[in-house]
Amino acid sequence: MSGHTVNEIVVNAPMDLVWSRTNDVADWPNLFTEYANAEVLEDTGTRVRFRLTMFPDERGRAWSWVSERELDEETRTVVARRIETGPFEYMHIRWTYHVVDGGVLMRWTQDFAMKPDAPVDDAGMVARINTNTPVQLSAIKQRLEAEAAQRAAS
């Protein structure tokens, strides 16, 4: 068995702003609400390797892992994977960006499998992702739309 989730949101902002801000990994703690720190380990321009550290959970654990993102600006697609998988057998994420009426449709597709000794199984992680991802997408939408409005007013 494995887990699969798809979450999306339309951000009322220009594509260049949405693309550049959501792919500025070093600034993710200012874009997402769940990350305490993002450390870029390597950046080639089209591939970024980085360490993310979350805010401590209800038990005081600050989860951290290394991931890698490959960006294709021409197709506005990003594929990512965890290098340090932690409780996952694997975690693959695909971000796509499309101009639509009302802004940019940003879609996150996650495919993964949990390790047998993980604190949750695949179905439990699907539920967690489908609860948290809309929160993160909404935070990003709010921040980017505010930035777009501020830029338009300047």
KELO-203863 format. One line per 2 residues: their letters; for each residue x, y, z of N, C-alpha, C. Coordinates in steps of 0.1 Angstrom, whole numbers, always signed. Last residue first. Layout:
BEGIN
a	X,Y,Z,X,Y,Z,X,Y,Z  ...
This chain:
BEGIN
sa	+24,+500,-55,+36,+508,-56,+39,+515,-69  +2,+484,-59,+0,+497,-54,+12,+506,-54
ar	+14,+460,-67,+5,+467,-77,+3,+482,-72  +27,+453,-44,+35,+456,-56,+27,+464,-66
qa	+5,+447,-28,+14,+458,-24,+23,+462,-36  -7,+426,-42,-14,+438,-40,-5,+450,-36
ae	+14,+407,-39,+10,+412,-52,+2,+425,-51  +14,+404,-11,+26,+409,-18,+22,+415,-31
ae	-12,+393,-8,-8,+406,-1,+4,+412,-8  -8,+369,-22,-18,+379,-27,-16,+393,-20
lr	+11,+357,-6,+15,+361,-19,+5,+371,-25  -3,+353,+19,+10,+361,+18,+13,+366,+4
qk	-25,+337,+11,-27,+350,+18,-14,+359,+16  -12,+315,-1,-21,+323,-9,-22,+337,-2
ia	+2,+305,+22,+9,+309,+10,+1,+319,+2  -21,+298,+38,-11,+307,+43,-3,+313,+31
sl	-33,+278,+21,-40,+291,+24,-30,+302,+29  -13,+259,+21,-16,+265,+8,-24,+278,+11
qv	-14,+252,+48,-2,+257,+43,-5,+265,+30  -40,+241,+50,-36,+252,+59,-24,+259,+53
pt	-39,+220,+31,-47,+232,+29,-44,+244,+38  -19,+203,+45,-16,+210,+33,-25,+222,+29
nt	-32,+192,+69,-22,+203,+70,-19,+211,+57  -50,+173,+59,-54,+183,+69,-45,+195,+69
ni	-37,+158,+42,-49,+164,+37,-55,+174,+47  -17,+148,+59,-13,+157,+48,-25,+164,+43
ra	-33,+132,+77,-25,+144,+82,-21,+153,+71  -43,+113,+58,-52,+122,+66,-45,+134,+71
vm	-19,+101,+50,-28,+108,+40,-37,+118,+47  -12,+90,+74,-4,+101,+69,-12,+109,+58
ga	-31,+70,+77,-30,+81,+87,-22,+93,+82  -25,+55,+55,-38,+61,+56,-38,+73,+66
dd	+1,+45,+62,-1,+53,+50,-15,+61,+51  +4,+50,+98,+4,+42,+86,+1,+51,+74
vp	+26,+65,+122,+13,+64,+115,+15,+55,+103  +52,+61,+132,+41,+64,+141,+27,+64,+135
ad	+68,+33,+115,+65,+47,+116,+53,+49,+126  +76,+7,+110,+77,+12,+124,+74,+27,+125
pk	+73,+5,+82,+65,-3,+91,+65,+2,+105  +72,+37,+66,+80,+26,+71,+71,+18,+81
ma	+49,+48,+41,+54,+49,+55,+62,+36,+58  +52,+62,+9,+49,+50,+17,+56,+52,+31
fd	+39,+85,-15,+48,+81,-4,+43,+68,+1  +33,+114,-33,+32,+100,-33,+43,+95,-23
qt	+15,+144,-38,+24,+137,-29,+22,+122,-30  +11,+173,-55,+8,+159,-55,+19,+151,-48
wr	-2,+205,-55,+9,+196,-49,+3,+182,-49  -7,+232,-76,-11,+219,-72,+1,+211,-67
ml	-19,+263,-82,-7,+256,-77,-12,+243,-71  -30,+285,-106,-34,+272,-99,-21,+265,-95
vg	-30,+319,-104,-21,+307,-107,-27,+295,-99  -58,+338,-114,-44,+337,-109,-37,+325,-114
gd	-83,+340,-126,-82,+343,-112,-68,+342,-106  -80,+315,-148,-88,+326,-145,-87,+329,-130
vv	-46,+304,-146,-60,+301,-148,-67,+315,-146  -14,+290,-152,-22,+303,-152,-36,+299,-155
hy	-1,+266,-130,-8,+269,-143,-15,+282,-142  +23,+244,-117,+18,+258,-117,+11,+261,-130
tw	+29,+217,-95,+27,+222,-108,+20,+236,-107  +50,+196,-77,+43,+209,-77,+42,+213,-92
ri	+53,+165,-63,+53,+172,-76,+44,+184,-75  +72,+144,-42,+62,+155,-44,+64,+162,-57
hm	+77,+115,-25,+79,+122,-38,+68,+132,-39  +92,+96,-2,+83,+107,-3,+86,+114,-16
ye	+96,+63,+12,+99,+73,+2,+89,+84,+3  +92,+54,+38,+100,+46,+29,+105,+55,+18
fp	+93,+78,+65,+88,+74,+51,+98,+64,+45  +104,+87,+88,+94,+77,+89,+89,+71,+76
gt	+133,+97,+71,+127,+96,+84,+117,+85,+84  +147,+102,+47,+133,+98,+46,+126,+98,+59
ei	+167,+123,+33,+166,+117,+46,+151,+114,+48  +156,+131,+8,+169,+124,+8,+170,+116,+22
rr	+124,+133,-6,+132,+134,+6,+145,+125,+4  +119,+152,-36,+120,+139,-29,+128,+141,-16
av	+102,+168,-63,+110,+168,-50,+109,+155,-44  +98,+188,-91,+97,+174,-85,+106,+174,-73
vt	+79,+213,-105,+90,+210,-96,+87,+196,-91  +71,+233,-134,+70,+220,-126,+82,+218,-117
rt	+70,+250,-156,+65,+254,-143,+61,+242,-135  +84,+245,-179,+71,+238,-178,+64,+242,-165
ee	+105,+262,-175,+98,+262,-187,+84,+256,-186  +116,+256,-150,+108,+268,-151,+100,+269,-164
dl	+118,+230,-131,+118,+232,-146,+109,+244,-148  +138,+220,-104,+129,+230,-109,+130,+230,-125
er	+139,+196,-79,+144,+199,-93,+133,+208,-99  +149,+194,-45,+139,+198,-55,+146,+201,-69
es	+153,+173,-17,+159,+179,-30,+148,+182,-39  +158,+173,+19,+151,+171,+6,+158,+177,-5
vw	+164,+162,+51,+170,+168,+39,+161,+163,+27  +147,+171,+82,+151,+161,+71,+157,+169,+60
sw	+132,+171,+114,+141,+177,+104,+145,+167,+94  +109,+179,+141,+113,+171,+130,+122,+178,+120
ar	+112,+184,+173,+113,+193,+161,+118,+184,+149  +91,+175,+199,+100,+170,+188,+100,+180,+177
gr	+71,+181,+217,+84,+188,+218,+94,+184,+208  +47,+170,+213,+56,+163,+222,+69,+170,+223
ed	+35,+187,+194,+29,+186,+207,+38,+179,+218  +66,+197,+177,+52,+192,+178,+47,+192,+192
pf	+86,+226,+169,+83,+214,+177,+68,+211,+177  +87,+234,+134,+85,+239,+148,+82,+226,+156
mt	+110,+216,+113,+97,+221,+117,+97,+227,+131  +135,+222,+90,+132,+219,+104,+119,+225,+108
lr	+151,+210,+61,+139,+217,+67,+138,+212,+81  +178,+214,+40,+173,+208,+53,+162,+217,+58
fr	+183,+208,+5,+181,+216,+17,+176,+208,+29  +192,+213,-28,+192,+204,-18,+191,+212,-5
vr	+179,+221,-59,+182,+227,-46,+181,+215,-36  +184,+228,-93,+183,+217,-83,+187,+223,-70
tg	+188,+249,-108,+177,+241,-112,+175,+229,-102  +207,+262,-92,+198,+270,-101,+186,+262,-105
td	+220,+247,-75,+226,+248,-88,+218,+257,-97  +227,+246,-42,+217,+253,-52,+224,+254,-65
el	+228,+231,-11,+233,+232,-24,+223,+237,-33  +215,+236,+13,+228,+229,+13,+236,+230,+0
ve	+196,+259,+30,+200,+255,+16,+214,+249,+17  +175,+254,+56,+189,+256,+53,+192,+251,+39
an	+150,+267,+73,+152,+261,+60,+167,+265,+57  +130,+265,+103,+143,+268,+96,+143,+261,+83
ay	+104,+261,+110,+112,+270,+118,+125,+274,+111  +75,+257,+92,+89,+255,+92,+96,+266,+101
et	+47,+262,+92,+52,+250,+99,+67,+249,+100  +38,+282,+76,+36,+284,+90,+43,+272,+98
fl	+57,+295,+48,+49,+284,+54,+48,+287,+69  +71,+319,+45,+60,+316,+36,+51,+305,+42
np	+93,+321,+62,+84,+333,+61,+72,+331,+52  +105,+296,+58,+100,+299,+71,+91,+312,+71
wd	+114,+299,+30,+102,+292,+34,+97,+294,+48  +137,+311,+21,+127,+320,+27,+114,+312,+31
av	+151,+290,+9,+157,+297,+21,+147,+306,+28  +135,+285,-14,+135,+276,-2,+140,+283,+11
dn	+118,+298,-35,+129,+304,-27,+129,+297,-13  +96,+289,-47,+108,+282,-49,+120,+288,-43
tr	+76,+307,-41,+74,+293,-36,+86,+285,-39  +87,+330,-54,+85,+330,-39,+84,+316,-34
sw	+86,+324,-82,+99,+327,-75,+98,+326,-60  +59,+317,-87,+70,+308,-90,+82,+311,-81
vl	+45,+340,-79,+42,+327,-73,+53,+318,-75  +57,+359,-96,+58,+361,-82,+55,+347,-75
dm	+51,+349,-122,+65,+351,-118,+66,+352,-103  +22,+349,-121,+30,+336,-122,+44,+338,-117
pa	+6,+373,-99,+13,+369,-112,+21,+356,-110  -22,+361,-80,-10,+369,-81,-3,+365,-94
nv	-42,+345,-64,-45,+357,-73,-32,+366,-73  -40,+311,-65,-34,+323,-59,-36,+334,-69
vi	-58,+283,-59,-56,+294,-69,-51,+306,-61  -46,+251,-49,-52,+264,-46,-49,+273,-57
en	-46,+216,-40,-44,+227,-49,-51,+240,-44  -35,+183,-35,-41,+195,-29,-37,+206,-38
vt	-35,+149,-34,-35,+160,-43,-42,+171,-36  -18,+119,-23,-26,+131,-20,-25,+141,-31
hg	-12,+86,-14,-13,+96,-25,-22,+107,-21  +6,+59,-1,-2,+71,+1,-1,+80,-11
sm	+4,+23,-5,+11,+36,-5,+1,+47,-4  +8,-12,+0,+0,+0,+0,+9,+12,+0
